[in-house]
Amino acid sequence: MKRILLFCTIGIALTSFIQNFAQKASAAQSQDDPRVAHVLDNLRNTTSATTEEQIRITEIPAPPFQEATRAAYMKKLLTSAGLRVEIDATGNVIGEFPGASPEIVMLTAHMDTVFPAGTDVRVKREGGRLLAPGISDNGTGLAALVALAKAFREAKIKTNRTILFVADVGEEGKGNLRGIRALVDA
């Protein structure tokens, strides 16, 4: 039986995510591992591309219970990052980065937005800022999931535990966390 050891929702600014990842890597004394350094360099060097992906993701409307188009796009992105990807019966997009053991670390970011159908989700730029409904909640988290999966692939990281990169549904409002509930129940 697989056991979930860690559950982490990614919904923070990407630069903060990268800094936190770097600190965790240092704390674990893995900073000397060239693969970890490669992951961190990759994340730093692809920030612009990740931001552009964040914009593309954000501009796909995903009101609660209407995440299917965004889910199809996330499946494509996670597959291109080298993961084995499926969409479960609830609508969660699950990308598996296989590890040596059956233990699981799950990194998640939700696909749905609190904004109703018909909301203009086009991203506008004002100076260095990106403005749009859902750009940070949770376009950032979804883009970070993909960036991290790609960085792991690039660095040829091998993990003891299996990592699930999950774009989940139903986090907002009446969604009642249905995506996460289904993942944990499974």
C-alpha positions, -999 to +999 in steps of 0.1 A: +000+000+000+013+034-009+017+059+019+015+097+015+044+112+035+042+148+026+015+169+011+024+204-001+002+229-018+021+253-041+003+286-042+031+311-035+050+335-057+075+316-079+105+335-067+096+327-031+091+291-041+125+289-056+141+306-026+123+282-003+134+252-024+170+264-023+169+269+015+154+234+020+181+219-003+208+237+018+192+226+050+193+190+038+230+194+030+223+185-006+237+217-019+269+199-028+249+175-050+254+188-086+219+175-095+203+198-069+225+227-081+213+220-116+176+220-105+181+253-088+200+268-117+173+256-141+145+272-120+164+305-118+173+304-155+137+296-167+119+322-146+108+342-177+096+311-195+077+300-163+061+334-161+049+332-197+035+297-189+018+312-159+001+337-182-011+310-206-024+289-177-042+319-161-059+328-194-077+294-195-109+300-176-115+274-148-145+283-127-154+256-101-167+224-118-155+237-152-118+229-150-116+204-179-100+227-205-073+238-180-069+201-169-062+191-205-036+218-209-020+208-176-019+172-187-001+183-218+024+204-198+032+177-172+035+150-200+060+173-218+079+175-185+085+138-187+059+126-162+034+097-165+002+116-165-035+107-160-067+126-152-086+108-125-124+105-123-126+137-102-107+157-127-074+160-110-043+159-133-018+135-117+018+134-130+040+107-115+077+111-110+086+075-100+108+069-070+126+039-057+100+032-030+062+032-029+061+061-005+047+093-020+053+130-017+025+149-033+029+185-046-003+201-055-017+233-070-054+239-077-067+245-111-101+261-103-106+298-097-131+316-075-143+336-105-175+327-123-178+318-160-175+348-183-149+366-161-123+383-183-091+364-173-068+380-198-035+390-182-025+427-184+010+440-177+016+471-157+053+477-154+067+445-139+033+434-125+010+409-140-027+416-133-055+391-139-081+372-119-063+340-107-028+350-117-015+342-083-043+320-070-034+298-086-017+303-119+016+307-100+013+274-083+004+255-115+033+271-134+057+262-105+046+226-106+055+223-142+088+242-138+099+220-109+090+188-129+110+200-159+139+209-137+139+175-121+139+159-156+167+181-168+189+173-138+181+136-140+171+136-104+164+102-089+143+102-058+137+075-031+100+085-029+076+088-057+066+124-063+031+132-075+028+166-093-009+172-090-031+199-105-063+194-085-099+205-088-125+219-064-104+240-041-125+271-044-159+278-028-185+251-034-158+228-048-153+218-011-118+205-017-133+176-038-100+170-057-078+167-026-104+146-008-104+122-038-066+120-038-063+114-001-092+088-001-076+070-030 
